[in-house]
Amino acid sequence: MTSETQDVNAVVRGARAEFREKQIVDAAVGLMQTKGSHAVSMQAIAKSAGVSVGLLYKYFSDREQIVLAAITRVLEDFRLRVPAAIEATEDPVHRIIAAFTEFCQVVDDHRQAVVLTYQTSRALSRAGLASIQSQELATLQPLIDVVAEAADKGDLHAVDASTLGHNLMTLAHMWALKHWYFQQTQVSLSQYIDRQVRTVVLSNLSDGARKRVKLN
């Protein structure tokens, strides 16, 4: 077997493993949100994912590992997508809006996993919780940085960048946590983002920034 063939086979195996892991995590998240994490067995997850119990244990040793994988997948999307959204614009205020918008869009893509995070975080082991908290702080930092940038340039009234950053992240999570309400009131994701931006970001703009930033 040539080295090129070995490389191709390795890529195929990696893709297959990634697909299996996603298949298992998606099945587990759906079950846990419906029945509660403690009521879902590894056997039930395997059945829902369409894999054998033996194969399931090949990828995950217990339910906590599956929960951590689900949460980490959301955080990884934040880590990759939010900085890219920020870099797409230069205006400090627009960078805040772009970051918050991307946070909300990632949450929308992973609504079940975000809700599961809040439901299960207290039950995680100390090491598991510490890992998630560390990753969360790292993914939030780009948003805090652009808030600080806008404040330093005088675009925002006296605000604490860390506090406002955490507020915006919580509001992004709220789209998942209260999605049932927004569905009932027929509020779309774009409408939700616009309302929160106006309430939390634009209301804090300095007079100079208000003149520069167009309000639709």
C-alpha positions, -999 to +999 in steps of 0.1 A: +000+000+000+014+034-010+017+063+014-008+082-007-033+054-003-027+053+034-033+090+036-066+087+017-077+058+039-068+079+070-090+108+058-119+084+051-116+068+086-115+103+101-145+115+082-164+083+092-155+087+129-166+124+128-199+114+112-205+087+139-197+111+167-221+137+154-247+110+149-244+099+185-243+134+200-273+146+180-293+116+191-283+120+227-291+158+228-326+151+214-333+124+240-318+143+269-338+175+262-370+155+260-365+131+289-338+147+310-301+137+310-304+114+340-333+095+325-314+086+293-292+055+293-263+047+270-284+019+256-312+043+247-287+067+231-272+038+210-307+028+199-317+063+189-284+068+170-288+035+152-255+021+165-246-008+187-238-002+224-203-015+218-197+010+191-211+038+213-187+030+241-159+030+215-165+068+211-178+078+245-173+061+279-203+077+296-231+103+293-210+132+305-185+127+277-214+130+252-227+161+269-193+177+269-189+168+232-223+185+225-213+217+244-178+218+230-192+216+195-212+248+201-182+266+217-161+256+187-185+272+164-184+304+185-146+302+184-144+300+146-174+320+134-175+351+157-139+363+150-146+359+113-177+380+115-158+407+134-130+408+109-156+414+081-162+450+092-140+478+104-164+502+123-161+495+161-199+496+166-206+474+136-181+449+149-200+446+181-232+441+162-216+416+139-202+396+168-236+395+186-254+386+154-230+356+149-234+345+185-272+344+179-269+326+147-247+299+162-272+295+191-299+291+165-279+264+148-275+245+181-307+254+201-311+220+217-275+218+227-276+253+243-307+244+263-290+211+273-260+231+286-281+249+311-299+218+321-269+197+328-240+220+337-246+216+375-243+178+371-210+179+354-179+167+371-156+195+385-131+188+357-158+188+330-174+221+343-140+238+345-132+228+309-165+242+296-161+274+316-126+279+303-137+274+267-167+297+272-145+325+285-121+321+255-150+322+230-164+353+246-132+373+246-134+385+210-168+401+218-154+417+250-125+430+230-146+448+204-168+463+231-136+476+248-124+489+214-156+509+209-155+522+244-119+533+241-128+552+209-156+570+226-184+553+207-201+540+239-211+557+271-192+545+302-197+508+301-177+479+315-166+458+285-167+425+303-202+431+317-216+442+284-200+412+267-215+387+291-248+405+288-248+401+250-237+364+252-266+357+277-290+374+253-278+352+225-284+322+247-319+335+255-329+329+219-326+292+226-339+292+262-371+312+254-375+300+218-410+287+226-421+322+235-406+338+204-423+311+182-456+319+199-452+357+193-438+351+158-405+368+164-379+358+138-342+355+146-335+387+126-362+406+145-348+393+178-313+404+170-325+438+158-345+444+190-316+434+213-291+455+194-313+486+197-320+480+233-285+470+245-260+484+220-275+514+202-290+528+234-254+531+248-239+550+218-223+584+222-237+613+202-208+611+178-213+574+172-251+580+167-243+604+139-220+579+122-239+547+127-270+544+105-301+532+123-325+514+100 
